[in-house]
């Protein structure tokens, strides 16, 4: 009998979630062409079994195939994958289940056309329980036809991208459910299957304008439908996996899997350029695993370093950090020549080697495209996990905020370990989302503990932490959240094992802002015992009415910051950082950032970098930082100026109270007097802040016991009066 089967997509319309399972209520996957993808929720996939369906006869070791169900899985992380399958009736009692597993395949279409039915005949295929070493045979990976209601199979050395097809049967014909779990998900070197859609349109394309078109391919197993966009506009007539492009622009695709209720997305910039007047130099760094100095298809980009290039030996060195490990130099003169180099960050000098540090006198003819690849080789195996925190907005009483936890594997081997998230005692933890199915998250009184497994080299895991700011929080008070990688015994870079963010409570906020994680004041004696890095976060949000195709951030470093110590740590989207002297440019090309009215959370982004102060800073040193944010061709959005002040140790309570001040009249209309219990030994800064957190008045308070200042220009409302110097700070409310 010929079981040639053709694959098409199945649309599932009725599903629901529970706290522990993903349950599929309606399906029709009784033939391979209607196979549905395995998508786990909390490491478990549960779906209704088939009843009253046609028996499709003998297949592999199965003597009969009553009520068949077809599924497929796609390998995400390479490694060993062990699965347990069981079947229960509606009363919860276990009932008989049989199965066949085929693979690997390059796609589900290829799989359904090429299923081996026998070994070579069906009578020759044994149960895996009676002959565990028989399989694989042909493309039959495993098979069991036994009275058992719990079956198991293992895929050794599964490779990322491989497709496997699973057939299960309902021998008794009773209504119930089939439950599939990955039994080795917590094991070292375990592989995993995709729970999200993996859509990859490839790198940006720069094409000579004599090329008529290029074809974009967004195919991914399990996709039911596609939607395409050009420069933010919906292409209503395009709904297939492929798109023929004939015009320059930014193209985005959305891919939908109705069964798993997941959406995949990717962007690409296609440019048809006048090659007669421009040349392109594509630069990248990669981990050269076989030491052949060739960027092979199975090798990955390397991100633990930075590029530099100099044009025509003009002495102006451009420093480039790319989150994707590559960038492009556009040359408009074929007589230009470039010196291009790649360097390791200091933390990795003992881990890797760069055989070729510089390519000198590189030029490209107009109309040509040149590729420069820097191979990086392993000197010794180094484990390095970095953890980072950022917040989607400033904390406001009565509202929720989101902390974004990023876990990065900077090493070259898979890593498993434990993360502790500690929440400020004045905040309330709502939930944590986007947690990998194989991870274990355990809430506790301080926040939670996250056990992660098998984080692949170069990969990132992002957790979204929802936090409530109670209404009784006091404006101006500081809250601190932190995260720590606690299983770091073999980690070569300790500085990135801990990260904290301190922010002041505000009444309202500007979403485009800059902050430093230690807060506006840092105790000098404490700071000099650390790595002495300042950790800056620049947050941005598209408040316009349409998607922003590109976002550009310019950040001029203060002379008190040592630009040679700059290191990019994290970003919400792919970004290229260019540094010339103290001028930083963060280029989010083709970001397609939605507007706030389209999606509040997706309209936001951030960058995080670290940098040291110039040697010689001391108590009372003040370091300002400000950024300008450009959304496409709009005027710059200028952030707040964040100031870092180094202070002495906090005064004792007795010393603090001895300087208590009175402010009168309050409420006031014209003048306000500050009165101290005794004359001050040194002058103080006086700042008035409105409920939006903006400074509206700043002056210097003398060493007298009374000081008067004018408030005629202040609008009616509530303000905060702050008095401080390097060792003292106090805030009182003022009503105008």
Order of alpha helices (4+ residues) and beta strands (2+ residues): beta-beta-beta-beta-beta-beta-beta-alpha-beta-beta-beta-beta-beta-beta-beta-beta-beta-beta-beta-beta-beta-beta-beta-beta-beta-beta-beta-beta-beta-beta-beta-beta-beta-beta-beta-beta-beta-beta-alpha-beta-beta-beta-beta-beta-beta-beta-beta-beta-beta-alpha-beta-beta-beta-beta-beta-beta-beta
